[in-house]
Amino acid sequence: MKRIEFKLEDVDVQWIFSPLRNKPDIIRFLMRIIKLILISKPSFEEIQGDKAVLVVSKMSRIFFISPKKHFSICLPFKVKTSENNEVKLYSKCDTEMTSMLTSQVLSALESDTIMTSGNIWDFTAPIIEIYEATPDFWSVFRELLIFEDGYIRYDHDAENEAGDLHPLHHLDVCYSSSPAFKLGLKKPLTSASLIDALEPSTNCSYVTLNF
Amino acid sequence: MSTSFFYMSREKSNANHNIVDEIIRFTDIHNSQAYIIDRPLGDNKYTYDYSEAFVLLMPKFKIMFFNFSGYADKDFEAFRDDFLEDLGSIADKYRYRDIIGRPRSWADLIATVDIDPTDFNLEAILAENKIVGDGKQKVCELLISLLTGSINDIDKVKSSIPDNLLDKVKQKILLFDGDQTRFVYQKNNKKIIRIQGLSGTGKTELLLHKLKELYINSESDSIFFTCHNKILADNLKKRIPEFFNFMKVEQQIEWDERLWCTNAWGSGGVKNSGAYAFICAHYGLTFHSFGAMNFDHACRFALKQLNELNNVSPISPIFDYMLVDESQDFPQSFFDLCEKVTKETVYIAGDIFQSIFATEIISNITPDFLLSKCYRTDPRTLMFAHSLGMGLFEQQKLQWLEDDEWRACGYLVEKSAGDSLYRLKREPLRRFEDLANEDIKSTVLVLTNEVQGQDTESRILESINTIKANNPTVLAEDIGIIFLDNKNSSFQMADRLERSIPQHFGWTVNKAYETKKKIKDRLFISHRNHVKGLEFPFVICVASRISSAYGIRNSLYMMITRSFLQTYLIMPSEYNQQLYDQISTGLEIINARNCIEVQAPSQEEIVKIRTTITHSKADISFYDFVYQIFDELEIYPLFRPDLYETVKRTVGEKFARDNVREVIEFNYKIMLREQAQ
């Protein structure tokens, strides 16, 4: 298991810990995270304060750690580090994820009608336009549309605490309203515990059901 | 003579032609704007019976009612009172009253001039009616804008007079020039009207004004507004209702019934998705989809099928008018198709300079309206952008225009040293008149040097810092950073700036190649492909190696001219030291002498690089048109006034040379015969 950390500045924390509501939000978020990884100095030592932690093992995940919230999503990319410690990400089809490609994905999603129009042309036209300039775009975009994001968030939320309906400490699994559910926690969950719980190569964590 | 300084809404007549000619001469000598109107433009409901007067509008002068009747006349008084009452109600309609006050508060800005058309002194009349004081001048300019239909956003104009250059330019009252006013209001009977101009000459804005004029002039006319690019068409479609609201158009927009605004192609089976798709669906033509063939072929097939249908039974047009923007993106066959399906007129607007750098050489362009004045950009910035774009300061020039073409692009050409040294100047613009008093460099060249720690990011941040220091009221949205290269390194630099600009200045950025829009309160970042139609007070252009490729130079020209106050051009010394030395000398001359000084290329070089743009000569009034024919036919002056009236009655004010000539010859013979008896 490889672990790479990135320091988060105030300007990053603002958008990283904003709510995600749907799949396009997740893809946008992921693209911005890739950009952050590509321009940030990676650390192979533990960083104090707000940070992103990239955990590379059988399945790569990225964690975002702040005092009251930690959350994680899958990173559907291969992670490679070069000799000078630069982190590079590749899609399943071996396309390098670059600042340019991530911007192209963002621009496709930004099109007013791509996800809403009843006309197939409104979906295909922006994609074809980018595809003509960057043929690798489509395979990456398709992967992003179908990847399972595995969203999970630890919340310490005193403001909205409401007994067993909204426990002070809880895990939110999934982000969109229909499939989302909470798992209450009796005590705070450290970021290390969350990372360990989601790591497939270590022992499982157990959920104790109270019924 | 420049046609852009003068506009007249009525015809010259025997009574007024002396004073009109004198006013034209004045505007030409003093590079000042003048409009002669007989009613407020922009709304046909304002008409008056009285014809022995006109109103002269000139910025910095009172609104002058010229009375030609030669005596104090009740009808004239009534005309003036009605006109001013209507002006008051227009001011109300556009919410100008809060800024300019009620009519009685600007009554001192109105003057009456009783004039003897054979004996007058224009200079003295103007001296008497000069307005002193910025505040009064501003009110008068606002009144002129209302009367010429060049409506300014009153929330931007504000009532106070700003104390700094940035706000002065931002709040400058914009007025149409003569050419622009003619395009919007002049009636014509031509099937195709072409309007061409550099970027920043206001083509799209004028098309919107024309659209508004056409839309409100009839309640049944159908109009199709189109351009090639879908994003641009979507933007236009959003702009139209905003523009109509702004212009207080009372009619509802009947989308897809009276008015369409889409890109040109569209998709098969969806009639309203494109101009071509609509035409195919309406006439039952075979639709060829995007990707199946190029647009030229698709249009040719459609035309062929239409002609076949027409041979069976004549087809009727489906639109009354079509408006086509960005015509340089289209093949001629599309215009032919538009003409075929349009009853009245197809208005076609395009950018000549985009054509100049295109790979295909266009030998002849004959616009009906040639807009040579770029109002977006400080003329010095435009001169530098042309110089760099065309490689004028370099050993191997990339482009050279003929004298007429320089003029078509808005240059005044002076030559010396046996015609080999050119001095190319541009006329000053009202919008930038305040800059003349300030020591501000229109373009700043900045070299980066990684080895010395002056990397691109730090140079960009430094430039923003300088802009902020020199312009305390600058906002995030006033600055645009544009990358020349569409490469990953530019995207990555933009990602870095997205993080460092908020940290340094507290401003958030808008990477427009992702968001595809301009966002208020955000600093704009984009690259060369996404800057069309945009303008900022300050632009920071970021280049790597500036090669001689036409595409690169044309993009640089486009990028540099996005600013209306100042452009920073940042480039690495590693690749551009030689170019920097050449262009910085040329730039110094532009800043110091307001002109491009350039050695003309040899005849041999010119042959290599020449592209011809011809344009039809400037429009002339019907009066001048008829009088030119009188000159050709050597008509005695005695007969000319009566003959002129006869021509107008018989032919109407149509520029039909053969008809007019025939009517003159026929009637002249009769007049001579009668005279002899």
Interface residues (C-beta under 8 A of the other chain):
Chain A: E9 V11 D12 K35 L36 L38 I39 T98 S99 M100 T102 S103 L106 S107 E110 S111 D112 N119 W121 A125 I128
Chain B: K230 D234 S267 V270 S273 G291 K487 N488 F491 Q492 A494 D495 R496 E498 R499 P502 Q503 K511 Y513 E514 T515 K516
